[in-house]
Amino acid sequence: MAQQQPAVERQNTTTTTTTTGGGSGMGFIVGALVVVVGVLAYFVFGGSFEGAGANDVNITVEGAADAVEGAADAAAGAASE
């Protein structure tokens, strides 16, 4: 005859782990990075380091037409050789 196994009751074990602290330092670092990115975005997308009108640029080149004609003549001469 076969032997019967004794009845085994089920056992449940619950383990709870609680960790505290350490999150405030990470929050401070993330907050500082958000502020730095915000300031950089302000200057890149709208503000400027200089006063108003800093983007006004006037350039005057004198004698540019003569230089272009000279370069065109030199290129034409080099191509014909």
C-alpha positions in Angstrom: 0.0 0.0 0.0 1.1 3.6 -0.7 1.9 5.9 2.1 -0.1 9.1 2.3 1.7 12.5 2.6 0.7 14.4 5.7 -1.4 17.6 5.0 0.7 20.7 4.9 -0.8 24.0 5.8 0.1 27.0 3.5 2.2 29.6 5.1 2.4 33.2 3.9 5.3 35.5 4.8 5.0 39.2 4.3 8.1 41.4 4.4 7.8 45.2 4.5 10.8 47.3 3.9 10.6 51.1 4.6 13.3 53.4 3.5 13.3 57.0 4.7 15.6 60.0 3.9 17.9 60.6 1.0 15.2 62.1 -1.3 15.6 65.7 -0.2 19.2 65.9 -1.7 18.0 64.5 -5.0 15.1 67.0 -5.1 17.4 69.9 -4.5 19.7 68.8 -7.3 16.8 68.4 -9.7 15.3 71.8 -8.7 18.7 73.5 -9.3 18.9 71.9 -12.8 15.4 73.1 -13.6 16.3 76.6 -12.7 19.5 76.6 -14.8 17.7 75.2 -17.8 15.0 77.9 -17.4 17.6 80.7 -17.3 19.4 79.3 -20.4 16.1 79.0 -22.3 15.2 82.6 -21.5 18.5 83.9 -23.0 18.4 81.6 -26.0 14.8 82.1 -27.0 14.0 85.6 -26.0 16.3 87.6 -23.8 19.8 88.8 -24.5 22.9 89.6 -22.5 23.2 93.0 -24.0 20.7 95.9 -23.9 17.9 96.4 -26.4 19.0 96.7 -30.0 22.0 94.5 -29.6 21.0 92.6 -32.7 21.3 95.7 -35.0 24.4 95.2 -37.2 25.4 97.6 -39.9 28.2 96.5 -42.3 29.7 98.7 -45.0 32.2 97.3 -47.4 33.9 99.8 -49.7 35.5 98.7 -52.9 33.7 95.3 -53.0 32.5 95.8 -56.6 36.1 96.3 -57.8 37.3 93.1 -56.0 34.5 91.0 -57.5 35.3 92.3 -61.0 39.0 91.5 -60.5 38.2 88.0 -59.2 35.9 87.3 -62.2 38.6 88.5 -64.6 41.2 86.3 -62.9 38.9 83.3 -63.0 38.1 83.8 -66.7 41.8 84.1 -67.5 42.7 80.9 -65.6 39.9 79.0 -67.3 41.0 80.0 -70.8 44.6 78.9 -70.2 
